[in-house]
Amino acid sequence: MKIRAALPHEGQLILDLIYALAVYEKEASQAVATLEQINSTFFCPNPAVFCDFVEDETGKVVGFVTWFLNYSTWTGSHGIYLEDLFVLPESRGHGYGKALLVYLAKLCVERGYHRFQWWVLDWNHPSIEFYKSLGAVPMDEWTVMRVSGEALVKLAQA
């Protein structure tokens, strides 16, 4: 297998994998990103979000990760926030997902980042157990908060 950065001509592939992930998470209607948005955010002069693909032995892309830097004031360093990790259903069970996580963990260590974190849906028990087996710890004492849509507009106008 090979892990590599997405290339500018692969925006549609990123979009297709995002949609496949949304279908898997039972939220297809929420995946509204456009090709123009993907291209302008991942492949701009100073991107703040990144995408890496994992290829099988034939060179076929079988999964991806999207990620960006976060920051901890407590550690005084950046970390990696994993936004999406997805392996095509027919390619699961071959170590591609673990390889992508190892790849990002190595980036953290090489760059002196102290944290690597992500969210996982609470109904996704196989993934939760898999992540725990790799040393990930659930942050059960934290509640994720989000403001979006009309509530975001209303807050901005307050």
N, C-alpha and C positions, 0 to 999 in steps of 0.2 A: 504494500500500500504506500501511497505518497500523500503528504499533506502540503498544500501550496496555497498561496494567496490568490484570491479571485482576481481576474483580469478585467480591464474596462469593457471589453466586448461581451462579458458574461453577466451583465445585469439581468437579462431575462432568466437566466438559470438561477440566480439568487432569488428573484421574484417567484419562480416556480417552486423552489424549495420552501420559501416562506409560506406559500399557499398550501403546500403539502403538509407542513407542520400545523398550520391553522386547522386544516381538515382533521388531522390526528387529534388535536386538542378540542375538537368539536366547536370551533369558533370561526369557521370559514367566512362568515359574513363580516367578521371584524378585520380581515386581511384586505385592507383597501389601498395599500401602497401602490404607486404607479411605477412603471419603468423609469420615467423621468426622475422621480424622487430617488429611486435606488441609485441611478447613475449620478445624480447630483450630490448625493451624500457619501457614497462609498468611493467615488472616483473623482472627487474635487481636489484642488491643489493641496489643501490641508485637511484631510478627512478626520472626523472625530469618531467614526465607526468603521469597523474592519470586518472582512469576511475571509474565511479560509475554507477550502474544500478538502475533502478526503477522497482520493481516487482508489479504485480497486487495482488489481494487478494488470488489468487490460487498459487502464487509463480512464475508465468511466467514472465520473463524479457520482459517488454514492451517499454523500452526506456533506454537511456544512456546519460551521459555527459563525455566528456574528457576535461581536464583542466590542467593548469600548473601555476606556480608562475611567476609573472612579478615584476617589481620594479619601483617605482616612486622616482626620486631624489627630487621632489618637496615636497612630503610628508615624505620622508625618511623611507618608509615602503614598504613591499611587497604588492601585490594584487593578485587576481585570474584572469587569462585570460581564459575565456571559449572558447575552441576550437570548440567543437561540442556539440550540444544538439539535440536529435532526439527522437521522440516518434513514434512508429509504427502507420501507418494511421488508422488502425482499433481500436486503443486504445486512440485516441485523444478525447479531450472533457471531460476527467475524472479528470483533474487536475494534471496529471503526470509531464507535462512540468513545471508548476508553482512549484510543489513540488521540482523538481530538482534545480530550481533557488533559492528557499527559502533555500534549503540545503546548496548551495554554499555561499549564503549571510551570513548564520549563521556561516559557517567556517571562512569567512572574519572577522566578528565581534568578534568571539571567539578568533581568533589569532591576533587581532589588526591590520589587514590589512585595508587600507583605500579606496581601489578601487576594483571594480568587473566590468570587461568589456568584450566585445565581439564584433564581427562584425555580421552584418546581411545583406543579399543581398537586394539591393534597390528595387527589384521587389516583395519581400516577405512582402507585405503590411499587411496581417493579423498578422504576427509575430511582425512587427514594432509597430503596434497599441497595441498588447498585451504587449510588453516590455514597451511601454510608460505608459500603465495603471498600471504597477508595479513601476513606478518612474524612469525608465531608460530615459536618455537624449541622443538624437542623437548628435554625435560629428561632425556636418556638416562642421566645419571649418578645419578639418583635412582630408588629402588625404592619403590613404593607398598606400605605395610604396612596391614593391617586385622586387628582383633580383633572377632569377632562371635559370636553364638549362645552355645553352651556354653563356648567358650573365653573369651568376655567375662565370663560369670558366674564362671568359675573364677578368672580374673585378679582380678576384684573381691573375691573371697573370700580372696585370698592374704594 
